[in-house]
């Protein structure tokens, strides 16, 4: 078994695609429309997505522009080789860094948090080894 994708319901598909491609540097891998059931899908990821890496599936249910995030959802995590450079790039692209880089509470791992346009939390985790693999936000 392996993780294939995580699905997020979004209120404005184009706005979310722009965020994930322009702010986080993901590729739009594929998209589809289902007029019969009134929804659109967009799959995004790094390094071509599956099978090398899991993807994000953005689902837009036509006519629904806002969702309650609830209390069960936590965050998506993305490995970055240089967390300070990644946060600077995100800010320059108009992204919202909600927790500046620093050690996780009770540990030494360096993390930061950002939010996407729908309010979903995304954790950045500094992983210098990801630089050599070409993975994560650069």
N, CA, C and O atoms as a GROMACS GRO file, in nm:
protein
  552
    1UNK      N    1   0.084  -0.119   0.000
    1UNK     CA    2   0.000   0.000   0.000
    1UNK      C    3   0.088   0.124   0.000
    1UNK      O    4   0.201   0.123   0.048
    2UNK      N    5   0.033   0.231  -0.054
    2UNK     CA    6   0.102   0.360  -0.049
    2UNK      C    7  -0.001   0.472  -0.057
    2UNK      O    8  -0.111   0.452  -0.110
    3UNK      N    9   0.034   0.587  -0.006
    3UNK     CA   10  -0.054   0.703  -0.007
    3UNK      C   11  -0.059   0.759  -0.148
    3UNK      O   12   0.046   0.784  -0.208
    4UNK      N   13  -0.181   0.780  -0.204
    4UNK     CA   14  -0.197   0.831  -0.339
    4UNK      C   15  -0.224   0.981  -0.343
    4UNK      O   16  -0.157   1.055  -0.414
    5UNK      N   17  -0.324   1.025  -0.265
    5UNK     CA   18  -0.357   1.168  -0.263
    5UNK      C   19  -0.438   1.204  -0.141
    5UNK      O   20  -0.493   1.117  -0.072
    6UNK      N   21  -0.446   1.334  -0.116
    6UNK     CA   22  -0.532   1.392  -0.014
    6UNK      C   23  -0.629   1.485  -0.084
    6UNK      O   24  -0.587   1.566  -0.166
    7UNK      N   25  -0.757   1.473  -0.054
    7UNK     CA   26  -0.859   1.556  -0.118
    7UNK      C   27  -0.901   1.670  -0.027
    7UNK      O   28  -0.927   1.650   0.092
    8UNK      N   29  -0.907   1.790  -0.085
    8UNK     CA   30  -0.956   1.908  -0.016
    8UNK      C   31  -1.071   1.967  -0.096
    8UNK      O   32  -1.061   1.982  -0.217
    9UNK      N   33  -1.181   2.000  -0.029
    9UNK     CA   34  -1.291   2.070  -0.095
    9UNK      C   35  -1.260   2.219  -0.092
    9UNK      O   36  -1.227   2.275   0.013
   10UNK      N   37  -1.270   2.283  -0.207
   10UNK     CA   38  -1.236   2.424  -0.218
   10UNK      C   39  -1.353   2.504  -0.272
   10UNK      O   40  -1.439   2.452  -0.343
   11UNK      N   41  -1.357   2.633  -0.237
   11UNK     CA   42  -1.467   2.721  -0.276
   11UNK      C   43  -1.448   2.786  -0.412
   11UNK      O   44  -1.546   2.825  -0.475
   12UNK      N   45  -1.325   2.797  -0.458
   12UNK     CA   46  -1.295   2.861  -0.588
   12UNK      C   47  -1.177   2.784  -0.648
   12UNK      O   48  -1.062   2.803  -0.607
   13UNK      N   49  -1.205   2.698  -0.745
   13UNK     CA   50  -1.102   2.609  -0.798
   13UNK      C   51  -0.984   2.685  -0.859
   13UNK      O   52  -0.869   2.652  -0.830
   14UNK      N   53  -1.010   2.784  -0.942
   14UNK     CA   54  -0.899   2.855  -1.007
   14UNK      C   55  -0.810   2.926  -0.906
   14UNK      O   56  -0.688   2.927  -0.919
   15UNK      N   57  -0.872   2.987  -0.804
   15UNK     CA   58  -0.794   3.054  -0.699
   15UNK      C   59  -0.704   2.953  -0.628
   15UNK      O   60  -0.588   2.983  -0.600
   16UNK      N   61  -0.756   2.835  -0.600
   16UNK     CA   62  -0.677   2.733  -0.531
   16UNK      C   63  -0.567   2.677  -0.620
   16UNK      O   64  -0.456   2.653  -0.573
   17UNK      N   65  -0.597   2.655  -0.747
   17UNK     CA   66  -0.493   2.609  -0.840
   17UNK      C   67  -0.380   2.711  -0.846
   17UNK      O   68  -0.263   2.674  -0.844
   18UNK      N   69  -0.416   2.838  -0.853
   18UNK     CA   70  -0.315   2.944  -0.856
   18UNK      C   71  -0.229   2.940  -0.730
   18UNK      O   72  -0.107   2.951  -0.739
   19UNK      N   73  -0.290   2.924  -0.614
   19UNK     CA   74  -0.215   2.918  -0.488
   19UNK      C   75  -0.116   2.801  -0.490
   19UNK      O   76   0.003   2.820  -0.465
   20UNK      N   77  -0.166   2.682  -0.519
   20UNK     CA   78  -0.080   2.563  -0.513
   20UNK      C   79   0.029   2.564  -0.621
   20UNK      O   80   0.136   2.507  -0.599
   21UNK      N   81   0.004   2.625  -0.736
   21UNK     CA   82   0.107   2.630  -0.840
   21UNK      C   83   0.200   2.749  -0.823
   21UNK      O   84   0.322   2.732  -0.831
   22UNK      N   85   0.147   2.867  -0.799
   22UNK     CA   86   0.231   2.988  -0.793
   22UNK      C   87   0.298   3.007  -0.657
   22UNK      O   88   0.414   3.049  -0.651
   23UNK      N   89   0.226   2.978  -0.549
   23UNK     CA   90   0.281   3.000  -0.415
   23UNK      C   91   0.362   2.880  -0.367
   23UNK      O   92   0.469   2.897  -0.308
   24UNK      N   93   0.312   2.758  -0.390
   24UNK     CA   94   0.382   2.639  -0.342
   24UNK      C   95   0.463   2.568  -0.450
   24UNK      O   96   0.534   2.472  -0.419
   25UNK      N   97   0.455   2.613  -0.574
   25UNK     CA   98   0.537   2.557  -0.680
   25UNK      C   99   0.499   2.418  -0.726
   25UNK      O  100   0.582   2.347  -0.784
   26UNK      N  101   0.374   2.376  -0.701
   26UNK     CA  102   0.329   2.247  -0.750
   26UNK      C  103   0.295   2.256  -0.898
   26UNK      O  104   0.279   2.364  -0.953
   27UNK      N  105   0.285   2.140  -0.961
   27UNK     CA  106   0.241   2.131  -1.100
   27UNK      C  107   0.094   2.093  -1.102
   27UNK      O  108   0.048   2.013  -1.020
   28UNK      N  109   0.018   2.150  -1.196
   28UNK     CA  110  -0.118   2.103  -1.222
   28UNK      C  111  -0.102   1.979  -1.308
   28UNK      O  112  -0.063   1.989  -1.424
   29UNK      N  113  -0.131   1.863  -1.252
   29UNK     CA  114  -0.105   1.736  -1.319
   29UNK      C  115  -0.218   1.695  -1.412
   29UNK      O  116  -0.194   1.644  -1.522
   30UNK      N  117  -0.341   1.717  -1.369
   30UNK     CA  118  -0.457   1.685  -1.451
   30UNK      C  119  -0.580   1.747  -1.386
   30UNK      O  120  -0.582   1.777  -1.267
   31UNK      N  121  -0.683   1.765  -1.468
   31UNK     CA  122  -0.809   1.815  -1.415
   31UNK      C  123  -0.922   1.755  -1.494
   31UNK      O  124  -0.903   1.711  -1.608
   32UNK      N  125  -1.040   1.753  -1.433
   32UNK     CA  126  -1.157   1.697  -1.501
   32UNK      C  127  -1.282   1.769  -1.454
   32UNK      O  128  -1.287   1.826  -1.345
   33UNK      N  129  -1.383   1.765  -1.540
   33UNK     CA  130  -1.514   1.825  -1.513
   33UNK      C  131  -1.617   1.714  -1.516
   33UNK      O  132  -1.610   1.624  -1.600
   34UNK      N  133  -1.713   1.718  -1.424
   34UNK     CA  134  -1.822   1.622  -1.426
   34UNK      C  135  -1.954   1.698  -1.421
   34UNK      O  136  -2.011   1.716  -1.313
   35UNK      N  137  -2.004   1.741  -1.537
   35UNK     CA  138  -2.128   1.820  -1.541
   35UNK      C  139  -2.249   1.745  -1.486
   35UNK      O  140  -2.338   1.806  -1.426
   36UNK      N  141  -2.254   1.614  -1.505
   36UNK     CA  142  -2.369   1.537  -1.458
   36UNK      C  143  -2.384   1.549  -1.306
   36UNK      O  144  -2.496   1.561  -1.255
   37UNK      N  145  -2.272   1.545  -1.235
   37UNK     CA  146  -2.276   1.552  -1.089
   37UNK      C  147  -2.228   1.686  -1.035
   37UNK      O  148  -2.215   1.703  -0.914
   38UNK      N  149  -2.202   1.780  -1.122
   38UNK     CA  150  -2.168   1.919  -1.088
   38UNK      C  151  -2.048   1.933  -0.996
   38UNK      O  152  -2.056   1.995  -0.890
   39UNK      N  153  -1.936   1.876  -1.039
   39UNK     CA  154  -1.813   1.899  -0.966
   39UNK      C  155  -1.696   1.901  -1.063
   39UNK      O  156  -1.704   1.848  -1.174
   40UNK      N  157  -1.586   1.963  -1.019
   40UNK     CA  158  -1.461   1.971  -1.094
   40UNK      C  159  -1.348   1.924  -1.005
   40UNK      O  160  -1.351   1.946  -0.884
   41UNK      N  161  -1.249   1.858  -1.064
   41UNK     CA  162  -1.133   1.809  -0.990
   41UNK      C  163  -1.005   1.863  -1.052
   41UNK      O  164  -0.997   1.881  -1.173
   42UNK      N  165  -0.907   1.888  -0.968
   42UNK     CA  166  -0.773   1.923  -1.014
   42UNK      C  167  -0.675   1.849  -0.924
   42UNK      O  168  -0.686   1.853  -0.802
   43UNK      N  169  -0.578   1.781  -0.986
   43UNK     CA  170  -0.475   1.710  -0.912
   43UNK      C  171  -0.344   1.785  -0.929
   43UNK      O  172  -0.304   1.818  -1.040
   44UNK      N  173  -0.277   1.812  -0.815
   44UNK     CA  174  -0.152   1.887  -0.816
   44UNK      C  175  -0.048   1.812  -0.736
   44UNK      O  176  -0.081   1.733  -0.647
   45UNK      N  177   0.079   1.837  -0.767
   45UNK     CA  178   0.185   1.773  -0.692
   45UNK      C  179   0.322   1.816  -0.740
   45UNK      O  180   0.335   1.904  -0.826
   46UNK      N  181   0.422   1.753  -0.684
   46UNK     CA  182   0.562   1.778  -0.719
   46UNK      C  183   0.616   1.659  -0.798
   46UNK      O  184   0.566   1.547  -0.788
   47UNK      N  185   0.719   1.685  -0.876
   47UNK     CA  186   0.794   1.580  -0.946
   47UNK      C  187   0.703   1.486  -1.026
   47UNK      O  188   0.728   1.366  -1.032
   48UNK      N  189   0.598   1.540  -1.086
   48UNK     CA  190   0.509   1.459  -1.168
   48UNK      C  191   0.406   1.379  -1.090
   48UNK      O  192   0.330   1.303  -1.149
   49UNK      N  193   0.401   1.396  -0.958
   49UNK     CA  194   0.300   1.327  -0.878
   49UNK      C  195   0.323   1.178  -0.869
   49UNK      O  196   0.436   1.132  -0.858
   50UNK      N  197   0.215   1.103  -0.875
   50UNK     CA  198   0.222   0.956  -0.866
   50UNK      C  199   0.296   0.900  -0.986
   50UNK      O  200   0.280   0.952  -1.097
   51UNK      N  201   0.377   0.797  -0.969
   51UNK     CA  202   0.394   0.720  -0.846
   51UNK      C  203   0.504   0.772  -0.754
   51UNK      O  204   0.520   0.720  -0.644
   52UNK      N  205   0.582   0.873  -0.796
   52UNK     CA  206   0.693   0.919  -0.714
   52UNK      C  207   0.648   0.985  -0.584
   52UNK      O  208   0.710   0.965  -0.480
   53UNK      N  209   0.539   1.062  -0.589
   53UNK     CA  210   0.492   1.135  -0.472
   53UNK      C  211   0.340   1.137  -0.468
   53UNK      O  212   0.273   1.125  -0.571
   54UNK      N  213   0.287   1.152  -0.350
   54UNK     CA  214   0.142   1.169  -0.334
   54UNK      C  215   0.100   1.304  -0.391
   54UNK      O  216   0.183   1.394  -0.407
   55UNK      N  217  -0.028   1.318  -0.421
   55UNK     CA  218  -0.082   1.438  -0.483
   55UNK      C  219  -0.188   1.502  -0.393
   55UNK      O  220  -0.235   1.441  -0.297
   56UNK      N  221  -0.223   1.625  -0.428
   56UNK     CA  222  -0.337   1.694  -0.367
   56UNK      C  223  -0.449   1.694  -0.469
   56UNK      O  224  -0.429   1.735  -0.584
   57UNK      N  225  -0.566   1.650  -0.430
   57UNK     CA  226  -0.684   1.656  -0.516
   57UNK      C  227  -0.772   1.770  -0.465
   57UNK      O  228  -0.820   1.767  -0.352
   58UNK      N  229  -0.792   1.871  -0.548
   58UNK     CA  230  -0.882   1.980  -0.514
   58UNK      C  231  -1.017   1.950  -0.577
   58UNK      O  232  -1.026   1.926  -0.697
   59UNK      N  233  -1.122   1.951  -0.496
   59UNK     CA  234  -1.257   1.924  -0.544
   59UNK      C  235  -1.342   2.048  -0.528
   59UNK      O  236  -1.354   2.103  -0.418
   60UNK      N  237  -1.400   2.092  -0.639
   60UNK     CA  238  -1.494   2.204  -0.635
   60UNK      C  239  -1.632   2.151  -0.669
   60UNK      O  240  -1.657   2.106  -0.780
   61UNK      N  241  -1.721   2.157  -0.571
   61UNK     CA  242  -1.862   2.121  -0.591
   61UNK      C  243  -1.934   2.248  -0.636
   61UNK      O  244  -1.944   2.344  -0.561
   62UNK      N  245  -1.981   2.246  -0.759
   62UNK     CA  246  -2.037   2.366  -0.821
   62UNK      C  247  -2.140   2.433  -0.731
   62UNK      O  248  -2.231   2.368  -0.679
   63UNK      N  249  -2.124   2.560  -0.712
   63UNK     CA  250  -2.218   2.640  -0.634
   63UNK      C  251  -2.186   2.646  -0.485
   63UNK      O  252  -2.250   2.722  -0.412
   64UNK      N  253  -2.089   2.568  -0.438
   64UNK     CA  254  -2.050   2.573  -0.297
   64UNK      C  255  -1.921   2.652  -0.288
   64UNK      O  256  -1.817   2.610  -0.339
   65UNK      N  257  -1.927   2.768  -0.221
   65UNK     CA  258  -1.812   2.857  -0.219
   65UNK      C  259  -1.741   2.864  -0.084
   65UNK      O  260  -1.643   2.936  -0.069
   66UNK      N  261  -1.791   2.789   0.014
   66UNK     CA  262  -1.727   2.792   0.145
   66UNK      C  263  -1.759   2.664   0.221
   66UNK      O  264  -1.870   2.611   0.212
   67UNK      N  265  -1.662   2.616   0.295
   67UNK     CA  266  -1.680   2.497   0.378
   67UNK      C  267  -1.634   2.528   0.520
   67UNK      O  268  -1.541   2.606   0.539
   68UNK      N  269  -1.699   2.468   0.617
   68UNK     CA  270  -1.651   2.472   0.754
   68UNK      C  271  -1.537   2.372   0.764
   68UNK      O  272  -1.551   2.258   0.719
   69UNK      N  273  -1.425   2.412   0.821
   69UNK     CA  274  -1.310   2.323   0.826
   69UNK      C  275  -1.320   2.218   0.937
   69UNK      O  276  -1.248   2.119   0.935
   70UNK      N  277  -1.408   2.240   1.032
   70UNK     CA  278  -1.424   2.142   1.139
   70UNK      C  279  -1.305   2.140   1.233
   70UNK      O  280  -1.214   2.222   1.221
   71UNK      N  281  -1.305   2.048   1.325
   71UNK     CA  282  -1.197   2.039   1.423
   71UNK      C  283  -1.113   1.914   1.406
   71UNK      O  284  -1.015   1.897   1.478
   72UNK      N  285  -1.146   1.826   1.312
   72UNK     CA  286  -1.070   1.703   1.293
   72UNK      C  287  -0.951   1.723   1.200
   72UNK      O  288  -0.847   1.659   1.218
   73UNK      N  289  -0.964   1.810   1.101
   73UNK     CA  290  -0.855   1.832   1.005
   73UNK      C  291  -0.738   1.898   1.076
   73UNK      O  292  -0.756   1.989   1.157
   74UNK      N  293  -0.618   1.852   1.046
   74UNK     CA  294  -0.498   1.911   1.103
   74UNK      C  295  -0.423   1.993   1.001
   74UNK      O  296  -0.436   2.116   0.998
   75UNK      N  297  -0.345   1.927   0.916
   75UNK     CA  298  -0.266   1.997   0.816
   75UNK      C  299  -0.208   1.899   0.716
   75UNK      O  300  -0.207   1.778   0.737
   76UNK      N  301  -0.159   1.954   0.607
   76UNK     CA  302  -0.077   1.882   0.510
   76UNK      C  303   0.066   1.922   0.540
   76UNK      O  304   0.091   2.036   0.580
   77UNK      N  305   0.162   1.832   0.523
   77UNK     CA  306   0.302   1.864   0.548
   77UNK      C  307   0.382   1.855   0.418
   77UNK      O  308   0.363   1.763   0.338
   78UNK      N  309   0.471   1.952   0.398
   78UNK     CA  310   0.558   1.956   0.281
   78UNK      C  311   0.702   1.972   0.329
   78UNK      O  312   0.731   2.061   0.409
   79UNK      N  313   0.790   1.887   0.280
   79UNK     CA  314   0.932   1.897   0.314
   79UNK      C  315   0.998   2.002   0.227
   79UNK      O  316   0.976   2.007   0.106
   80UNK      N  317   1.081   2.085   0.288
   80UNK     CA  318   1.155   2.189   0.216
   80UNK      C  319   1.302   2.184   0.259
   80UNK      O  320   1.332   2.158   0.375
   81UNK      N  321   1.394   2.208   0.163
   81UNK     CA  322   1.535   2.203   0.200
   81UNK      C  323   1.581   2.322   0.284
   81UNK      O  324   1.670   2.307   0.367
   82UNK      N  325   1.522   2.440   0.263
   82UNK     CA  326   1.559   2.562   0.336
   82UNK      C  327   1.430   2.634   0.373
   82UNK      O  328   1.370   2.702   0.289
   83UNK      N  329   1.387   2.621   0.496
   83UNK     CA  330   1.257   2.672   0.538
   83UNK      C  331   1.250   2.826   0.534
   83UNK      O  332   1.145   2.882   0.505
   84UNK      N  333   1.360   2.892   0.563
   84UNK     CA  334   1.359   3.039   0.559
   84UNK      C  335   1.343   3.089   0.416
   84UNK      O  336   1.268   3.183   0.391
   85UNK      N  337   1.413   3.026   0.322
   85UNK     CA  338   1.400   3.063   0.181
   85UNK      C  339   1.260   3.032   0.130
   85UNK      O  340   1.202   3.109   0.054
   86UNK      N  341   1.204   2.917   0.172
   86UNK     CA  342   1.069   2.879   0.129
   86UNK      C  343   0.966   2.980   0.178
   86UNK      O  344   0.878   3.021   0.103
   87UNK      N  345   0.976   3.022   0.304
   87UNK     CA  346   0.882   3.120   0.360
   87UNK      C  347   0.896   3.255   0.290
   87UNK      O  348   0.796   3.322   0.264
   88UNK      N  349   1.018   3.295   0.260
   88UNK     CA  350   1.038   3.421   0.188
   88UNK      C  351   0.974   3.415   0.050
   88UNK      O  352   0.910   3.511   0.006
   89UNK      N  353   0.991   3.303  -0.019
   89UNK     CA  354   0.932   3.286  -0.152
   89UNK      C  355   0.779   3.286  -0.144
   89UNK      O  356   0.713   3.346  -0.228
   90UNK      N  357   0.724   3.221  -0.043
   90UNK     CA  358   0.579   3.216  -0.025
   90UNK      C  359   0.524   3.356   0.000
   90UNK      O  360   0.424   3.395  -0.060
   91UNK      N  361   0.589   3.431   0.086
   91UNK     CA  362   0.546   3.568   0.114
   91UNK      C  363   0.554   3.654  -0.012
   91UNK      O  364   0.463   3.732  -0.040
   92UNK      N  365   0.662   3.641  -0.087
   92UNK     CA  366   0.680   3.719  -0.210
   92UNK      C  367   0.573   3.687  -0.313
   92UNK      O  368   0.538   3.772  -0.395
   93UNK      N  369   0.521   3.565  -0.309
   93UNK     CA  370   0.417   3.524  -0.403
   93UNK      C  371   0.277   3.555  -0.351
   93UNK      O  372   0.178   3.521  -0.416
   94UNK      N  373   0.268   3.619  -0.234
   94UNK     CA  374   0.138   3.656  -0.178
   94UNK      C  375   0.080   3.556  -0.080
   94UNK      O  376  -0.035   3.569  -0.039
   95UNK      N  377   0.159   3.456  -0.043
   95UNK     CA  378   0.112   3.356   0.053
   95UNK      C  379   0.113   3.408   0.196
   95UNK      O  380   0.179   3.508   0.225
   96UNK      N  381   0.041   3.341   0.284
   96UNK     CA  382   0.025   3.382   0.423
   96UNK      C  383   0.098   3.286   0.516
   96UNK      O  384   0.053   3.174   0.538
   97UNK      N  385   0.212   3.330   0.570
   97UNK     CA  386   0.286   3.252   0.669
   97UNK      C  387   0.226   3.284   0.805
   97UNK      O  388   0.234   3.397   0.853
   98UNK      N  389   0.165   3.184   0.867
   98UNK     CA  390   0.097   3.208   0.995
   98UNK      C  391   0.182   3.169   1.116
   98UNK      O  392   0.151   3.209   1.228
   99UNK      N  393   0.287   3.094   1.095
   99UNK     CA  394   0.385   3.062   1.201
   99UNK      C  395   0.521   3.068   1.135
   99UNK      O  396   0.551   2.990   1.044
  100UNK      N  397   0.602   3.160   1.180
  100UNK     CA  398   0.736   3.176   1.125
  100UNK      C  399   0.821   3.053   1.158
  100UNK      O  400   0.791   2.982   1.254
  101UNK      N  401   0.927   3.028   1.081
  101UNK     CA  402   1.012   2.912   1.106
  101UNK      C  403   1.071   2.911   1.248
  101UNK      O  404   1.113   3.014   1.301
  102UNK      N  405   1.072   2.794   1.306
  102UNK     CA  406   1.128   2.774   1.438
  102UNK      C  407   1.109   2.630   1.480
  102UNK      O  408   1.039   2.554   1.412
  103UNK      N  409   1.170   2.591   1.591
  103UNK     CA  410   1.159   2.452   1.634
  103UNK      C  411   1.017   2.417   1.678
  103UNK      O  412   0.945   2.498   1.736
  104UNK      N  413   0.979   2.294   1.649
  104UNK     CA  414   0.850   2.242   1.694
  104UNK      C  415   0.853   2.238   1.847
  104UNK      O  416   0.957   2.214   1.907
  105UNK      N  417   0.738   2.262   1.909
  105UNK     CA  418   0.733   2.257   2.055
  105UNK      C  419   0.778   2.120   2.104
  105UNK      O  420   0.725   2.017   2.062
  106UNK      N  421   0.875   2.120   2.194
  106UNK     CA  422   0.923   1.996   2.253
  106UNK      C  423   1.020   1.918   2.164
  106UNK      O  424   1.050   1.802   2.193
  107UNK      N  425   1.070   1.981   2.057
  107UNK     CA  426   1.162   1.910   1.968
  107UNK      C  427   1.259   2.003   1.899
  107UNK      O  428   1.265   2.122   1.930
  108UNK      N  429   1.335   1.949   1.807
  108UNK     CA  430   1.436   2.027   1.736
  108UNK      C  431   1.403   2.048   1.588
  108UNK      O  432   1.468   2.129   1.522
  109UNK      N  433   1.303   1.978   1.536
  109UNK     CA  434   1.266   1.991   1.396
  109UNK      C  435   1.218   2.134   1.369
  109UNK      O  436   1.138   2.188   1.446
  110UNK      N  437   1.267   2.194   1.261
  110UNK     CA  438   1.229   2.332   1.226
  110UNK      C  439   1.106   2.327   1.135
  110UNK      O  440   1.107   2.262   1.030
  111UNK      N  441   1.001   2.397   1.178
  111UNK     CA  442   0.875   2.398   1.104
  111UNK      C  443   0.825   2.541   1.087
  111UNK      O  444   0.871   2.633   1.155
  112UNK      N  445   0.730   2.557   0.997
  112UNK     CA  446   0.655   2.682   0.980
  112UNK      C  447   0.517   2.641   0.932
  112UNK      O  448   0.497   2.527   0.888
  113UNK      N  449   0.421   2.732   0.940
  113UNK     CA  450   0.286   2.704   0.890
  113UNK      C  451   0.242   2.815   0.797
  113UNK      O  452   0.274   2.932   0.816
  114UNK      N  453   0.167   2.776   0.695
  114UNK     CA  454   0.101   2.869   0.604
  114UNK      C  455  -0.044   2.825   0.591
  114UNK      O  456  -0.080   2.715   0.634
  115UNK      N  457  -0.127   2.910   0.533
  115UNK     CA  458  -0.265   2.872   0.504
  115UNK      C  459  -0.293   2.894   0.356
  115UNK      O  460  -0.238   2.986   0.295
  116UNK      N  461  -0.380   2.809   0.300
  116UNK     CA  462  -0.420   2.827   0.161
  116UNK      C  463  -0.541   2.920   0.157
  116UNK      O  464  -0.588   2.962   0.263
  117UNK      N  465  -0.593   2.954   0.039
  117UNK     CA  466  -0.703   3.050   0.030
  117UNK      C  467  -0.832   3.007   0.100
  117UNK      O  468  -0.916   3.091   0.134
  118UNK      N  469  -0.850   2.875   0.122
  118UNK     CA  470  -0.970   2.827   0.191
  118UNK      C  471  -0.948   2.811   0.341
  118UNK      O  472  -1.039   2.772   0.413
  119UNK      N  473  -0.827   2.842   0.389
  119UNK     CA  474  -0.798   2.833   0.532
  119UNK      C  475  -0.735   2.703   0.576
  119UNK      O  476  -0.711   2.684   0.695
  120UNK      N  477  -0.706   2.612   0.482
  120UNK     CA  478  -0.640   2.487   0.518
  120UNK      C  479  -0.496   2.515   0.562
  120UNK      O  480  -0.426   2.596   0.501
  121UNK      N  481  -0.453   2.448   0.668
  121UNK     CA  482  -0.318   2.466   0.718
  121UNK      C  483  -0.221   2.375   0.645
  121UNK      O  484  -0.252   2.259   0.615
  122UNK      N  485  -0.103   2.429   0.616
  122UNK     CA  486   0.003   2.353   0.552
  122UNK      C  487   0.130   2.375   0.634
  122UNK      O  488   0.174   2.488   0.655
  123UNK      N  489   0.186   2.264   0.681
  123UNK     CA  490   0.309   2.270   0.760
  123UNK      C  491   0.428   2.252   0.666
  123UNK      O  492   0.430   2.162   0.582
  124UNK      N  493   0.526   2.338   0.682
  124UNK     CA  494   0.653   2.322   0.613
  124UNK      C  495   0.751   2.264   0.713
  124UNK      O  496   0.761   2.311   0.826
  125UNK      N  497   0.822   2.160   0.672
  125UNK     CA  498   0.920   2.094   0.759
  125UNK      C  499   1.055   2.100   0.690
  125UNK      O  500   1.070   2.053   0.578
  126UNK      N  501   1.154   2.158   0.759
  126UNK     CA  502   1.286   2.169   0.699
  126UNK      C  503   1.350   2.031   0.695
  126UNK      O  504   1.368   1.964   0.797
  127UNK      N  505   1.385   1.991   0.572
  127UNK     CA  506   1.449   1.862   0.547
  127UNK      C  507   1.558   1.884   0.444
  127UNK      O  508   1.533   1.870   0.324
  128UNK      N  509   1.679   1.919   0.486
  128UNK     CA  510   1.786   1.949   0.391
  128UNK      C  511   1.811   1.839   0.289
  128UNK      O  512   1.854   1.868   0.177
  129UNK      N  513   1.786   1.714   0.325
  129UNK     CA  514   1.807   1.603   0.231
  129UNK      C  515   1.715   1.611   0.111
  129UNK      O  516   1.747   1.555   0.006
  130UNK      N  517   1.600   1.679   0.123
  130UNK     CA  518   1.507   1.690   0.011
  130UNK      C  519   1.566   1.771  -0.104
  130UNK      O  520   1.520   1.757  -0.217
  131UNK      N  521   1.665   1.855  -0.077
  131UNK     CA  522   1.726   1.936  -0.183
  131UNK      C  523   1.792   1.846  -0.287
  131UNK      O  524   1.785   1.874  -0.407
  132UNK      N  525   1.856   1.741  -0.242
  132UNK     CA  526   1.926   1.654  -0.337
  132UNK      C  527   1.831   1.566  -0.416
  132UNK      O  528   1.867   1.518  -0.523
  133UNK      N  529   1.709   1.545  -0.365
  133UNK     CA  530   1.611   1.462  -0.432
  133UNK      C  531   1.518   1.544  -0.522
  133UNK      O  532   1.437   1.487  -0.595
  134UNK      N  533   1.531   1.676  -0.517
  134UNK     CA  534   1.445   1.760  -0.600
  134UNK      C  535   1.301   1.762  -0.552
  134UNK      O  536   1.210   1.787  -0.631
  135UNK      N  537   1.279   1.736  -0.424
  135UNK     CA  538   1.144   1.730  -0.370
  135UNK      C  539   1.117   1.851  -0.284
  135UNK      O  540   1.209   1.917  -0.236
  136UNK      N  541   0.990   1.879  -0.265
  136UNK     CA  542   0.950   1.986  -0.175
  136UNK      C  543   0.954   2.122  -0.240
  136UNK      O  544   0.997   2.137  -0.354
  137UNK      N  545   0.910   2.222  -0.167
  137UNK     CA  546   0.906   2.360  -0.214
  137UNK      C  547   1.048   2.416  -0.212
  137UNK      O  548   1.118   2.404  -0.113
  138UNK      N  549   1.088   2.478  -0.322
  138UNK     CA  550   1.222   2.537  -0.329
  138UNK      C  551   1.212   2.685  -0.322
  138UNK      O  552   1.314   2.755  -0.327
   0.00000   0.00000   0.00000
